Amino acid sequence: MPAPLIVPILLAGGAGTRLWPVSRDALPKQFLPLIGERSTYQETLLRVADPAVFAPPIVITGPNFHFFARRQAEDVGVDATVVIEPLRRDSGPAIAAATTVAKQRNPDAVVLALAADHIILDVEPFRATCLAGREATEMGRIVTFGIKPSEPKTSYGYILPGEALKAKGVHAVKAFVEKPDAATAGRYVREGYLWNSGNFLFRADVLLAELARFEPDMAAAIEAAVTGATNDLGFLRLDPAAFARAPQKSIDYAVMEKTDRAAVIEGKFRWSDIGSWDAIFDIAPRDKAGNAVQGEVVAVDTQGCVIHSDGRLTATLGVKDLVVVSTADAVLVMPRERAQEVRELVEKLKAAKRTEAINHRRAHRPWGYYESIDMGERFQVKRIVVIPGGMLSLQKHQHRAEHWVVVRGTAEVTMGETVKSVAENESVYIPLGTVHRLANRGKIPLELIEVQTGSYLGEDDIVRLDDIYKRK
């Protein structure tokens, strides 16, 4: 009898504040192209797309990202089941919920839990590690992937391998240890510890049984959350009240550090959790001067820098060992060695109520996105892009009027009882208080420029009368 296909579970709900200003709460790092042209989430989907080894993936993400997660999966040709977790409860409840879904579909399911924001550069060795680890799961083991340290990092947890098991290359786990100080990390490297990559392979029934053994409250809450889940526009929305009862714990604390079934296999591939800008430097391709460059960059007499430019020319001259990150609305410059401190910087920005700490200038919506171009006391200019088939809510505004100029595609515009088409180079005026809707019935993205005028221009000046995406 052939071995069952491995069911990939992608955890795609994190924030990634140490990669600010590119990664923000409104659109975190897993959905962004930090290295190359695709997001790390898309690269993770493609890594487990071999139908001879992997079943279709299950993605678990937050209530603000489910449309985006499905769209990015479709863009790379992957049909994923997207599960919505109502609130963040760390990796323990997230993995448990997605594993329960996998077990409902196949009681014998073998599950691979992956962080959607990690980078793995060597796909074939990764798949070989999965196949080797699957043999250990047949013995009831919960297998974690360890990575041989290249240096004594203090930002990773570590694993000490124990006795060898019958499955080739797999060892029992002798000890899990948390992030160490520099001296301890150096000792761990010398003593043969591995980095804990935070990726796991297991039989669904085994993981859930161990969860019930060590965290019965979490297990019960997750079982109820999945049992009470509803189909919401093709997404699986977990029951909010039940999910909220689950204790907030990582899978490491909930299960892996307590179970006697933990095993480790060394991953023979290049890996990074890209948790900070110095981690980007470690894994990204570098130019002749040792710079990791992404975007429109000109670097003169520049060495050992991370330079990330998002949508604008960024130039450096005569600098060394810096991180320079430029976005449409924020610029970060710091010594590379202080990359771990970005989280504290973001907390200060949030305390000062800076919107740049959380929101991007480009705001993604189920129907596409809009981007703020200019703003004054009584006006705002936006670029709006509506995907094919996308439709904004039927709405009205109490404090502003809108002018729309179509620059690409054809807009279907509803104004009161009238529905009309507005083509390229044509415009339409939406008076204050008018019930209106914008839709794209075409096969190419609809792009238009919107000029808002009025006494108040906030996003909360929207009275929704009907919405196909069920937003309030």
C-alpha positions in Angstrom: 0.0 0.0 0.0 1.5 3.4 -1.0 2.4 5.9 1.7 -0.2 8.6 2.1 0.4 12.0 0.6 1.8 14.6 3.1 -0.8 17.3 3.9 1.0 20.7 4.1 -0.3 23.2 6.6 0.9 26.8 6.1 0.8 29.1 9.1 0.2 32.6 7.5 -1.0 34.8 10.3 2.1 36.4 11.8 3.0 40.1 11.9 6.8 40.3 11.3 7.4 43.7 12.9 11.2 43.4 12.8 11.0 43.8 9.1 9.3 47.2 9.3 8.7 49.3 7.2 8.1 46.7 4.6 6.3 44.3 6.9 3.4 45.9 8.9 0.4 44.6 10.7 -1.9 45.5 7.8 0.2 43.3 5.4 2.9 41.2 7.0 6.1 39.8 5.6 4.8 36.4 4.5 2.8 38.1 1.7 5.7 40.3 0.5 8.5 39.7 -2.1 11.4 40.2 0.3 13.8 38.1 -1.8 13.0 37.7 -5.5 9.6 38.4 -7.2 7.3 36.1 -5.3 6.2 36.3 -1.6 7.6 33.8 0.9 4.0 32.5 1.2 3.9 31.8 -2.5 7.4 30.2 -2.5 6.2 27.9 0.4 3.2 26.9 -1.6 5.3 26.0 -4.6 7.8 24.1 -2.4 5.0 21.6 -1.5 3.3 21.5 -4.9 4.6 18.2 -6.1 1.4 16.0 -6.4 3.5 12.8 -6.1 4.5 13.8 -2.5 2.0 16.4 -1.2 -1.7 16.7 -1.0 -3.4 20.1 -1.6 -2.4 22.5 1.2 -4.4 23.9 4.1 -3.6 27.5 4.9 -4.6 29.1 8.2 -4.5 32.9 8.5 -6.2 35.8 10.1 -9.6 37.5 9.3 -7.8 40.3 7.4 -5.7 38.2 5.1 -7.9 35.4 3.8 -8.8 36.9 0.5 -5.2 37.9 -0.1 -4.0 34.4 0.8 -6.4 32.8 -1.6 -5.5 35.3 -4.4 -1.8 34.8 -4.0 -2.3 31.0 -4.1 -4.3 31.3 -7.3 -1.6 33.5 -8.8 0.8 30.6 -8.6 -1.7 27.9 -9.6 -2.3 26.4 -6.2 -5.8 25.4 -5.0 -5.6 25.9 -1.2 -8.1 25.4 1.5 -8.0 28.7 3.5 -9.0 28.5 7.2 -9.7 31.7 9.1 -8.6 31.9 12.7 -10.7 34.6 14.4 -7.8 36.0 16.5 -4.2 35.3 17.1 -3.5 32.4 19.5 0.1 31.5 18.5 1.1 28.4 16.7 -0.4 25.8 19.1 -4.1 26.5 18.3 -3.4 27.3 14.7 -1.6 24.0 14.0 -4.2 22.1 16.0 -7.1 23.6 14.1 -5.6 22.9 10.6 -4.6 19.4 11.7 -8.1 18.7 12.9 -9.4 19.7 9.4 -6.8 17.4 7.8 -7.8 14.5 10.1 -11.5 15.0 9.3 -10.7 14.5 5.6 -8.4 11.6 6.2 -8.1 9.9 9.7 -4.6 8.6 8.6 -3.3 12.0 7.4 0.4 12.8 7.7 0.8 16.5 8.2 3.6 18.9 7.5 3.3 22.2 9.4 5.2 25.0 7.8 5.7 28.7 8.6 4.7 30.7 5.5 7.3 33.3 6.2 10.4 31.1 6.1 12.8 30.8 3.2 14.2 27.5 2.0 16.5 27.7 -1.0 17.1 24.0 -1.8 13.8 22.5 -2.8 14.9 18.9 -3.6 16.9 18.4 -0.3 13.8 19.8 1.5 11.5 17.2 -0.1 14.0 14.5 0.6 14.0 15.5 4.3 10.2 15.3 4.2 10.2 11.8 2.8 12.8 10.6 5.3 10.9 12.2 8.2 7.7 10.5 7.0 9.2 7.1 7.9 9.6 8.3 11.5 5.9 9.5 11.6 4.8 5.9 10.8 6.5 5.0 14.2 4.3 7.6 16.0 7.0 10.3 16.1 6.5 14.0 15.9 9.4 15.1 13.8 10.9 18.6 13.8 13.5 19.8 11.2 16.8 20.9 12.7 19.3 23.0 10.8 23.0 22.8 11.4 24.2 26.2 12.7 26.4 28.3 10.5 27.2 30.5 13.5 26.1 30.9 17.1 22.9 32.8 16.6 21.1 34.1 19.6 17.8 34.7 17.7 17.0 30.9 17.3 16.0 28.1 19.6 18.2 25.0 19.6 17.6 21.2 19.7 20.0 18.6 21.1 19.7 15.3 19.1 19.6 12.1 21.2 19.7 8.5 20.3 19.4 7.4 16.7 16.0 5.9 15.7 15.3 3.2 13.1 14.3 5.8 10.5 17.5 6.9 8.7 18.8 10.3 9.8 16.2 10.7 12.6 17.1 11.1 16.2 15.1 11.3 19.4 15.1 14.8 20.9 17.2 15.0 24.0 16.5 18.6 24.8 14.8 21.7 23.4 16.3 25.0 24.6 15.2 28.6 24.2 17.1 31.4 22.6 20.5 31.6 24.3 22.9 34.3 25.1 26.0 34.6 22.8 28.3 32.5 25.1 25.7 29.7 25.5 25.0 29.7 21.7 28.7 29.2 21.0 28.7 26.2 23.4 25.6 24.8 21.7 27.3 24.9 18.3 30.4 23.2 19.6 28.3 20.4 21.3 26.3 19.6 18.1 23.0 21.3 18.8 20.8 22.2 15.8 18.7 25.3 15.2 15.0 24.7 15.7 13.4 25.6 12.4 9.9 25.5 13.8 8.6 23.2 11.0 7.0 19.8 12.0 6.0 16.5 10.4 3.6 14.2 12.2 0.5 11.9 12.0 -2.5 14.0 12.7 -3.9 11.6 15.2 -0.7 11.5 17.1 -0.3 15.3 17.4 -3.9 15.7 18.5 -3.6 12.9 21.1 -0.5 14.5 22.6 -2.3 17.9 22.6 -5.2 16.4 24.5 -2.8 14.8 26.9 -0.8 18.0 27.7 -3.3 20.8 26.9 -6.8 19.4 27.3 -8.4 22.9 27.4 -6.7 23.8 24.1 -7.7 20.5 22.5 -11.3 20.9 23.6 -11.5 24.5 22.4 -10.1 23.6 19.0 -12.3 20.6 18.5 -15.3 22.9 19.2 -14.0 25.6 16.9 -13.6 23.2 14.0 -17.0 21.5 14.7 -18.7 24.9 14.7 -16.8 26.2 11.7 -18.9 27.7 8.8 -18.3 28.0 5.1 -17.9 31.7 4.4 -17.5 32.4 0.6 -15.4 29.3 0.2 -13.3 29.9 3.3 -13.6 27.8 6.5 -14.2 30.2 9.3 -13.5 28.7 12.7 -16.1 29.3 15.5 -14.9 32.6 17.2 -16.2 31.9 20.7 -14.7 28.4 20.8 -11.4 29.4 19.3 -11.1 32.3 21.8 -11.2 29.7 24.7 -7.9 28.1 23.5 -4.9 29.1 25.6 -2.4 31.2 23.7 0.7 29.0 23.4 3.2 28.0 20.8 3.2 24.3 19.6 6.7 24.1 21.2 5.4 24.9 24.7 2.1 23.1 24.2 3.5 19.8 22.9 7.0 19.5 21.7 8.8 20.3 25.0 6.6 17.9 26.9 6.1 14.9 24.6 8.3 11.7 24.6 7.5 11.3 20.9 9.6 14.3 19.7 12.2 13.5 17.1 14.6 15.6 14.9 16.0 15.2 11.4 18.7 17.5 10.1 17.6 19.4 7.1 20.3 19.5 4.5 19.0 22.7 3.0 19.6 26.4 3.4 16.9 27.9 5.7 16.1 31.2 7.3 13.1 32.5 9.3 13.9 35.9 7.9 12.9 37.4 11.2 14.9 40.5 10.8 16.9 42.5 8.3 20.2 40.9 9.3 18.6 37.5 8.5 17.8 38.8 5.0 21.5 39.7 4.7 22.5 36.2 5.7 20.5 34.4 3.0 19.9 36.9 0.1 22.2 36.9 -2.9 24.9 39.6 -2.6 26.7 41.8 -5.1 30.5 42.0 -5.5 30.7 44.4 -2.6 28.8 42.1 -0.3 25.5 44.0 -0.4 22.0 42.4 -0.4 20.0 44.6 -2.8 16.3 44.5 -3.7 14.5 47.0 -5.9 15.7 50.2 -7.6 19.1 50.7 -5.9 22.3 52.5 -6.9 25.1 51.7 -4.4 28.5 53.5 -4.8 31.4 52.7 -2.5 29.0 50.7 -0.4 29.9 47.5 1.4 28.1 44.9 3.5 24.7 46.6 3.4 21.1 45.5 3.1 19.4 47.9 0.8 15.7 47.4 0.1 13.8 49.9 -2.1 10.1 49.5 -2.6 8.9 51.6 -5.6 11.5 54.4 -5.6 15.2 55.0 -6.4 17.4 54.6 -3.3 21.1 55.6 -3.6 23.9 55.1 -1.1 27.4 56.5 -1.2 30.4 55.7 1.1 28.6 53.6 3.7 29.2 50.2 5.3 27.3 47.6 7.2 24.0 49.4 7.2 20.4 48.5 6.7 18.6 51.0 4.4 14.9 50.4 3.7 12.9 52.8 1.6 9.1 52.6 1.1 6.6 55.1 -0.3 5.9 56.5 3.2 8.8 55.6 5.5 12.6 55.2 5.4 14.7 53.1 7.9 18.4 53.5 8.3 20.4 51.7 11.0 23.6 49.7 11.6 23.1 46.1 10.5 24.1 44.8 13.9 21.1 46.5 15.6 18.5 44.8 13.3 17.0 43.0 16.3 15.9 46.4 17.8 13.4 47.3 15.1 10.5 45.8 17.1 11.2 48.3 19.9 11.2 51.1 17.3 7.9 50.0 15.9 6.4 49.9 19.5 7.5 53.6 19.9 5.9 54.5 16.6 2.6 52.8 17.7 2.8 54.6 21.0 3.1 57.9 19.1 0.0 56.8 17.0 1.9 56.9 13.8 -0.2 55.2 11.1 3.0 54.1 9.3 3.6 51.7 12.1 0.6 49.6 11.1 -0.7 50.5 7.7 0.9 50.7 4.3 0.1 53.5 1.8 -1.3 50.7 -0.4 -4.3 49.1 1.3 -5.4 45.7 0.1 -9.1 44.7 -0.1 -11.0 41.6 -1.2 -11.8 43.4 -4.5 -8.2 44.6 -5.2 -6.4 47.6 -3.6 -6.2 51.3 -3.3 -3.2 53.5 -2.8 -3.0 57.0 -1.4 -1.3 59.4 -3.8 -1.8 62.9 -2.3 -3.8 64.4 0.6 -4.7 67.9 1.7 -7.1 69.6 4.1 -10.3 68.9 2.0 -9.1 66.5 -0.7 -7.5 63.1 -1.2 -6.3 61.4 -4.4 -6.2 57.6 -4.6 -5.2 55.1 -7.2 -7.8 52.2 -7.2 -7.3 48.8 -8.8 -10.2 46.4 -9.0 -9.4 42.8 -10.0 -11.5 41.0 -12.7 -14.8 40.1 -11.1 -14.1 42.4 -8.1 -16.9 44.6 -6.8 -16.9 47.3 -4.1 -19.8 47.4 -1.6 -23.0 49.3 -2.4 -22.3 52.4 -0.3 -22.7 56.1 0.4 -20.7 58.8 2.1 -22.0 61.4 4.5 -19.1 63.9 4.2 -17.4 63.5 0.8 -18.0 63.5 -2.9 -15.9 61.5 -5.4 -14.6 62.0 -8.9 -13.5 58.8 -10.8 -11.3 58.8 -13.9 -10.8 55.5 -15.6 -7.3 55.0 -16.9 -7.4 51.2 -17.7 -10.3 48.8 -18.3 -14.0 49.5 -18.1 -15.9 50.3 -14.9 -19.4 49.3 -14.2 -20.8 52.2 -12.1 -24.0 52.1 -10.1 -25.5 55.4 -9.1 -28.8 55.2 -7.4 -31.1 53.2 -9.8 -28.7 53.8 -12.8 -26.0 51.4 -13.9 -23.6 52.4 -16.7 -20.2 51.6 -18.2 -17.3 54.1 -17.9 -14.5 53.4 -20.3 -10.8 54.4 -20.4 -10.3 58.2 -20.5 -13.9 58.8 -19.3 -14.9 60.1 -15.8 -17.9 60.1 -13.5 -18.9 62.3 -10.5 -20.4 60.8 -7.4 -22.2 63.5 -5.4 -22.2 63.5 -1.6 -24.8 61.1 -0.2 -25.4 59.2 -3.5 -25.7 55.4 -3.2 -23.1 54.0 -5.5 -21.0 50.9 -6.4 -18.0 50.2 -8.5 -17.4 46.8 -10.3 -15.1 45.2 -12.8 -16.9 42.9 -15.2 -14.0 42.7 -17.5 -11.1 40.3 -17.9 -8.3 42.7 -17.1 -7.7 44.8 -13.9 -9.7 48.0 -13.7 -7.6 51.0 -12.8 -8.9 54.5 -12.0 -7.9 57.7 -10.2 -10.2 58.8 -7.5 -10.4 62.4 -6.2 -12.3 62.8 -2.9 -13.4 66.2 -1.8 -15.2 67.1 1.4 -15.1 68.0 5.1 -14.0 64.5 6.3 -12.1 61.9 4.2 -11.6 59.0 6.7 -12.2 55.4 5.7 -14.9 55.2 8.4 -17.1 57.5 6.3 -18.6 54.5 4.5 -22.2 53.4 5.0 -22.3 49.9 3.5 -25.7 48.8 2.2 -24.7 45.6 0.5 -21.4 43.7 0.2 -20.6 40.5 -1.6 -17.7 40.0 0.8 -19.9 40.2 3.9 -18.0 43.0 5.5 -19.7 45.2 8.0 
